[in-house]
Each structure stands twice: as C-alpha cells, then as structure tokens.
Amino acid sequence: MKLVSYKTEDREHLGVFVNGHIYNLNSCDKLIPDNMNEFLWGGDELMDHARRVHAAISSGSMEAKEELFFELMAPVPHPSSCRDAYAFRQHVETARRNRGVAMIPEFDQYPIFYFTNHNAIQGAGEIECMPDHFDKLDFELEVAVVLNKKGRNIRAVDADNFIAGFMIMNDMSARTLQREEMLLNLGPAKGKDFSTVIGPWLVTPDDLEKYKVPAKPGHTGNAYNLDMKCVVNGKQVSAGNMADMEWTFAEIIERCAYGCDVLPGDVIGSGTVGTGCFLELNGTGLSNDATYQPQWLKDGDLVEMEVTGLGMLGNIITKAKDDFSILSLKKK
C-alpha cells in the first residue's frame, strides 16, 4: 500500500495511491484522519482501516472519487523528528579511503545517527538553495522509514514492528559548510539543515515482503533487496542496493530508543548508499585520475532518485534570489 500526503486549496490531506490514482482516505472511512500525522499516531488500528479501503478500491467493491487537482507533498510533511544513520559500509569505507584514512573500526561496533532539521522536510519539486549551499552542493541517496508507535528501550528483535513504511530520502548537503563546521567536532548542522527530501509516497512493509532477504551475518532485523539509483540531468551517477546496509533499521531504532522515547512520525534515514553522493564519487574519481573534473549540483539541475518498490523522487535545484552569505562572515 502506498500512502500520500497532498494539498488542495492550502489544505493538507491523506490519500492512498491505487492503480495510478489518489483517493482521499477520510472520505472512504471517517475513522481515518485526514492528515498523515494523526494517522501515524493511530498505529496498527488505523493502518488496518487504510488497508481495508485500499483492498476495496483495488477490487472495485468500493466506489471512491479520485482526486484530480492536487499538489503532492512529502508523505510525512511534519515529522516529529528526523534522524539520519550511517549504515552502508561501502560509502563510509570509500569516503575514508578517499581522504587517506583507514576504515574506522567503531563502524562495526554500533550504529550511529545524527539529528537533522525536521522543519526542512520537503517532497518532490523545487529545492531552493542559498549561495553558500552552492559551494559544493551535493545529494545523498538513501532510504528512510517512519514510525507509527511510541516506544522506549526497544529491542532490535521487536523494532521492525514500529515501522509504518519506507520512503526514498535525499539528504541534501552543502559540503563546504559541512566541512568547516565539523572541524570543531560538532555537527553536521548548517551543511544539512536546509533541505531533506522524502517521497514520493510511504510504502507499507507488506508491499516489500517479496524483496525481503536475510540481514548481514550477526545482525538482527529485516533487510530488503531494493536497487537504488540516482540520475542527474538524465545521466545515472549512482547505483547501489538497500540489502548492502550493514546495520538494519531495527538495530538503528534500538539505538535511537535507548533511554528515550521514539514517537509516531519520527523519520529515520539509512545513510548514504555506496556511490550515493558526489563527495564520494569525486574522491574516487580524483584517486583514479588526477585530471578528473569534480561535479557538484548547480542551479537548474534535475535530480531523480529511484528505488525498487518505492518509486521515483524528482527535484529541481533552484537558486534563491537572496545573495546573503554566512561564509563571508568568518572572522579573520
């Protein structure tokens, strides 16, 4: 089942995507709230209601009016929080090798994550960037989950039951800002807080059952064989697979929930898949060829991410009219 958030006349709604059409869930079942946040707080009970509506529309046993005029939003427009993990060994190992440092052994000891700006979530469409963002502007190809249960001290063996669904995630990154602030061993913050893109819809776990594969040896939780790719201006630049996650989402959730509450509406990203950003690709290119020309995102670029079973997420990079720069404010 694919769930969407959309807007009509400045009102947000919750819908289900069936056979290429969007139907309002609340109009089909008044017990289902007309927004994603309230729906997620309803846990499995409301998810079951949505599944019944989906099945009835799919079979033709329910007559439902499709939405014709709408603006598609991020599936979870207002997350209660947004974390991003670091789960793909290839990305971490390659990025460190490109910087001339050895693989960090702690990567294999525990999953890590950082908090990013949950108020900067957006869906398909334009991504407006400030001048400093364009100083080595990058994408990051990821998958994200959203939770629909509250929990604390969750064990990995139980954590998959807290996942409402999966989405494509693009963790936009301003590398010059990121590099400078992390010299102080704090962050990332300004290098990441301007845009995190999720979409195009929320895919429930039952839709991905046919892609399920065993987790890596010694790990706990569900894993999925989902091809991941990113295309920039019609040229494929990244290719990976979600099955390459070293740490499962279940293990990441276990760490997130240790000693604190996780909430319905919490979004958690996987971290960048191998080859999933220009920072990694440029480093590899320069390591192999001194004449390699690094590539970064620029005004007008079209970024399209596609993941098996999760759809395609497209964005156009645009330049803000404001010429304000915080990099220029550095003290000498």
C-alpha positions as CSV (number, residue, x, y, z in Angstrom):
1,M,0.0,0.0,0.0
2,K,1.2,3.5,-0.9
3,L,0.1,6.4,1.2
4,V,0.5,10.0,0.2
5,S,0.1,13.5,1.6
6,Y,-1.3,16.1,-0.7
7,K,-2.7,19.6,-0.7
8,T,-5.8,21.1,-2.2
9,E,-6.6,24.8,-1.8
10,D,-4.0,25.1,1.0
11,R,-5.5,22.2,3.0
12,E,-3.4,19.0,3.7
13,H,-5.0,15.6,3.1
14,L,-4.1,11.9,3.5
15,G,-4.6,9.7,0.5
16,V,-4.0,6.2,-0.9
17,F,-2.4,5.6,-4.3
18,V,-4.2,2.9,-6.2
19,N,-3.6,2.0,-9.9
20,G,-2.2,5.4,-10.7
21,H,-4.9,7.4,-8.9
22,I,-5.1,9.1,-5.5
23,Y,-8.1,8.7,-3.2
24,N,-8.9,10.5,0.0
25,L,-8.8,8.0,2.9
26,N,-11.1,10.1,5.2
27,S,-13.8,10.3,2.6
28,C,-13.8,6.5,2.3
29,D,-13.6,5.8,6.1
30,K,-14.4,8.6,8.5
31,L,-12.4,6.9,11.3
32,I,-9.2,7.7,9.3
33,P,-7.9,11.2,10.0
34,D,-7.3,13.5,7.0
35,N,-3.6,14.0,7.7
36,M,-0.6,11.8,8.0
37,N,0.5,12.9,11.5
38,E,-2.8,11.9,13.2
39,F,-2.9,8.8,11.1
40,L,0.5,7.6,12.3
41,W,-0.5,8.1,15.9
42,G,-3.3,5.6,15.3
43,G,-0.8,2.8,14.9
44,D,-1.8,-0.6,13.6
45,E,-5.5,0.0,14.1
46,L,-5.7,2.9,11.6
47,M,-3.3,1.1,9.3
48,D,-5.7,-1.8,9.1
49,H,-8.5,0.6,8.3
50,A,-6.4,2.0,5.4
51,R,-5.6,-1.5,4.2
52,R,-9.3,-2.3,4.0
53,V,-10.0,0.8,2.0
54,H,-7.1,0.0,-0.3
55,A,-8.4,-3.5,-0.8
56,A,-11.9,-2.4,-1.5
57,I,-10.9,0.2,-4.1
58,S,-8.5,-2.2,-5.7
59,S,-11.2,-4.9,-6.1
60,G,-13.8,-2.5,-7.2
61,S,-16.1,-3.2,-4.3
62,M,-15.9,0.4,-3.1
63,E,-16.8,3.4,-5.3
64,A,-14.4,6.2,-4.4
65,K,-13.9,9.5,-6.1
66,E,-10.3,10.1,-7.2
67,E,-8.5,13.4,-6.6
68,L,-7.9,15.3,-9.8
69,F,-6.4,18.6,-8.8
70,F,-3.8,18.5,-6.0
71,E,-0.2,19.2,-5.1
72,L,1.7,16.2,-3.9
73,M,3.6,16.8,-0.6
74,A,6.3,14.9,1.3
75,P,4.5,11.7,2.6
76,V,5.2,12.8,6.2
77,P,5.1,16.6,5.9
78,H,5.6,17.3,9.6
79,P,7.9,14.7,11.2
80,S,8.1,14.7,15.0
81,S,11.9,14.4,14.5
82,C,14.3,13.4,11.7
83,R,17.4,11.3,12.3
84,D,19.9,10.0,9.7
85,A,22.1,7.0,10.2
86,Y,25.4,5.8,8.8
87,A,24.6,2.2,7.7
88,F,26.3,1.5,4.4
89,R,29.9,0.2,4.8
90,Q,30.8,0.9,1.1
91,H,30.1,4.6,1.5
92,V,31.9,5.0,4.8
93,E,34.9,2.9,3.7
94,T,35.3,4.6,0.3
95,A,34.9,8.1,1.7
96,R,37.5,7.5,4.3
97,R,39.9,5.9,1.8
98,N,39.5,8.9,-0.4
99,R,40.6,11.1,2.5
100,G,43.6,8.9,3.1
101,V,42.4,7.5,6.4
102,A,41.7,3.9,7.4
103,M,38.3,2.4,8.0
104,I,37.1,3.3,11.4
105,P,36.6,0.1,13.5
106,E,33.8,1.5,15.5
107,F,31.6,1.4,12.4
108,D,31.2,-2.4,13.1
109,Q,30.5,-2.0,16.8
110,Y,27.3,0.1,16.9
111,P,25.1,2.0,14.6
112,I,25.2,5.8,14.8
113,F,22.9,8.7,13.7
114,Y,22.6,12.4,13.9
115,F,19.5,14.7,14.2
116,T,18.7,16.9,11.2
117,N,16.1,19.6,10.7
118,H,12.6,18.1,10.8
119,N,11.2,21.5,9.8
120,A,13.1,21.4,6.5
121,I,11.4,18.3,5.1
122,Q,10.0,18.5,1.6
123,G,8.8,16.3,-1.2
124,A,9.2,16.3,-4.9
125,G,9.6,19.6,-6.7
126,E,12.0,22.6,-6.4
127,I,14.7,22.8,-3.8
128,E,15.7,26.4,-3.2
129,C,19.3,26.9,-2.1
130,M,21.2,29.9,-0.8
131,P,24.6,31.0,-2.3
132,D,26.7,29.1,0.4
133,H,24.8,25.9,-0.3
134,F,26.0,26.0,-3.9
135,D,29.6,25.8,-2.7
136,K,29.9,22.1,-3.3
137,L,26.2,21.3,-3.3
138,D,25.5,17.5,-3.1
139,F,22.7,14.9,-2.9
140,E,22.7,11.8,-0.8
141,L,20.8,8.7,-2.0
142,E,19.1,7.0,0.9
143,V,16.0,5.1,2.1
144,A,14.0,6.3,5.2
145,V,11.4,4.8,7.5
146,V,8.8,6.4,9.6
147,L,7.4,5.1,12.8
148,N,3.8,4.7,13.9
149,K,4.2,3.6,17.5
150,K,5.6,5.2,20.6
151,G,8.4,3.2,22.4
152,R,11.4,3.3,24.6
153,N,14.3,0.9,25.1
154,I,13.0,-1.1,22.1
155,R,15.0,-4.3,21.3
156,A,16.1,-4.9,17.7
157,V,14.1,-8.1,17.6
158,D,10.9,-6.1,18.0
159,A,11.8,-2.9,16.3
160,D,10.5,-3.7,12.8
161,N,7.0,-3.7,14.2
162,F,7.4,0.0,14.9
163,I,7.9,0.8,11.2
164,A,4.9,2.2,9.3
165,G,6.6,2.4,6.0
166,F,9.5,3.2,3.7
167,M,10.4,6.2,1.5
168,I,13.2,7.4,-0.7
169,M,15.3,10.0,1.0
170,N,17.6,12.7,-0.4
171,D,19.8,14.2,2.4
172,M,20.8,17.4,0.7
173,S,24.3,18.5,1.7
174,A,26.3,21.7,1.4
175,R,29.8,20.3,1.7
176,T,31.8,23.5,2.3
177,L,29.6,24.5,5.2
178,Q,29.6,20.9,6.5
179,R,33.4,20.5,6.3
180,E,34.1,23.8,8.1
181,E,31.7,23.3,11.0
182,M,32.9,19.7,11.5
183,L,36.4,20.9,12.1
184,L,35.1,21.8,15.5
185,N,33.9,18.2,16.1
186,L,30.2,19.2,16.2
187,G,27.7,18.7,13.5
188,P,26.7,18.3,10.8
189,A,24.3,21.2,11.1
190,K,24.3,24.1,8.7
191,G,25.6,21.8,6.0
192,K,22.5,19.7,6.2
193,D,19.6,21.7,7.7
194,F,18.2,23.5,4.6
195,S,16.5,20.5,2.9
196,T,15.8,16.9,3.4
197,V,13.6,15.3,0.7
198,I,11.4,12.3,1.2
199,G,8.9,10.7,-1.1
200,P,7.1,10.3,-3.4
201,W,4.9,8.1,-1.1
202,L,5.0,6.0,2.0
203,V,5.2,2.3,1.1
204,T,4.0,-0.1,3.8
205,P,6.2,-3.1,4.8
206,D,3.8,-5.7,3.4
207,D,4.4,-4.2,-0.1
208,L,8.1,-5.1,0.3
209,E,7.7,-8.7,1.5
210,K,8.7,-10.2,-1.8
211,Y,12.0,-8.3,-1.7
212,K,13.0,-9.5,1.8
213,V,16.4,-11.1,2.2
214,P,18.5,-12.2,5.3
215,A,20.3,-9.5,7.3
216,K,24.0,-9.5,7.3
217,P,25.6,-12.2,9.5
218,G,25.4,-11.3,13.1
219,H,22.7,-8.7,12.6
220,T,19.0,-8.6,13.6
221,G,16.1,-7.3,11.6
222,N,14.5,-7.2,8.2
223,A,16.6,-6.5,5.1
224,Y,15.4,-5.9,1.5
225,N,16.9,-6.4,-1.9
226,L,16.0,-3.0,-3.4
227,D,18.0,-1.5,-6.2
228,M,18.8,2.2,-5.7
229,K,20.0,4.7,-8.3
230,C,20.3,8.4,-8.8
231,V,20.2,10.2,-12.1
232,V,21.3,13.8,-12.6
233,N,20.2,15.7,-15.7
234,G,19.4,12.3,-17.4
235,K,22.7,10.7,-16.6
236,Q,22.9,7.9,-14.0
237,V,25.6,8.7,-11.4
238,S,24.8,6.3,-8.5
239,A,23.9,2.7,-8.2
240,G,23.5,0.6,-5.0
241,N,21.2,-1.7,-3.1
242,M,19.4,-1.4,0.2
243,A,20.5,-5.0,1.0
244,D,24.0,-3.6,1.5
245,M,23.0,-1.9,4.7
246,E,25.4,-3.3,7.3
247,W,23.1,-2.1,10.2
248,T,19.4,-2.9,9.8
249,F,16.7,-0.3,10.6
250,A,15.7,-2.5,13.5
251,E,19.2,-2.1,15.0
252,I,19.2,1.6,14.3
253,I,15.8,2.0,16.0
254,E,17.1,0.0,19.0
255,R,19.8,2.6,19.5
256,C,17.5,5.6,18.8
257,A,15.1,4.4,21.5
258,Y,17.7,3.7,24.2
259,G,16.7,5.7,27.3
260,C,14.4,8.0,25.3
261,D,11.0,7.9,23.6
262,V,10.7,7.4,19.8
263,L,7.4,8.7,18.5
264,P,4.9,8.2,15.7
265,G,6.0,10.5,12.9
266,D,9.8,10.0,13.6
267,V,11.7,9.7,10.3
268,I,14.9,7.8,10.3
269,G,17.2,7.7,7.2
270,S,19.6,4.9,6.3
271,G,22.6,7.0,5.5
272,T,24.1,7.2,2.0
273,V,24.4,4.1,-0.1
274,G,27.7,3.3,-1.7
275,T,28.3,5.7,-4.7
276,G,25.3,7.7,-3.5
277,C,26.8,11.2,-3.4
278,F,29.2,13.4,-5.4
279,L,31.5,13.7,-2.4
280,E,32.3,10.0,-2.6
281,L,32.2,9.9,-6.4
282,N,34.5,12.9,-6.8
283,G,37.0,11.5,-4.3
284,T,37.1,8.1,-6.1
285,G,37.5,9.9,-9.5
286,L,40.4,12.0,-8.3
287,S,42.1,9.0,-6.7
288,N,42.0,7.2,-10.1
289,D,42.7,10.1,-12.4
290,A,44.4,13.4,-11.4
291,T,42.6,15.1,-14.3
292,Y,39.1,14.1,-13.2
293,Q,36.7,17.0,-13.1
294,P,34.7,17.0,-9.8
295,Q,30.9,17.5,-10.2
296,W,28.5,19.3,-7.8
297,L,24.9,20.2,-8.1
298,K,24.1,23.6,-9.7
299,D,21.1,25.8,-10.4
300,G,18.6,24.1,-12.7
301,D,19.9,20.6,-12.2
302,L,17.3,17.8,-12.2
303,V,17.9,15.1,-9.5
304,E,15.9,11.9,-9.9
305,M,16.2,9.0,-7.4
306,E,14.6,5.6,-7.9
307,V,14.4,2.7,-5.6
308,T,12.8,-0.7,-6.4
309,G,9.3,-0.8,-4.8
310,L,9.5,2.8,-3.5
311,G,9.1,4.7,-6.8
312,M,10.9,7.8,-8.1
313,L,11.6,11.0,-6.3
314,G,12.4,14.0,-8.5
315,N,13.7,17.5,-7.6
316,I,14.9,20.6,-9.5
317,I,17.7,22.7,-7.8
318,T,16.9,26.4,-7.8
319,K,18.9,29.4,-6.7
320,A,17.4,31.8,-4.1
321,K,17.2,35.5,-5.0
322,D,18.9,36.4,-1.7
323,D,22.7,36.8,-2.1
324,F,23.4,36.7,1.7
325,S,26.4,34.6,2.7
326,I,27.4,33.3,6.1
327,L,30.7,32.0,4.8
328,S,31.7,35.7,4.2
329,L,31.1,36.5,7.8
330,K,34.1,34.4,9.1
331,K,36.4,36.3,11.3
332,K,40.0,36.7,10.1
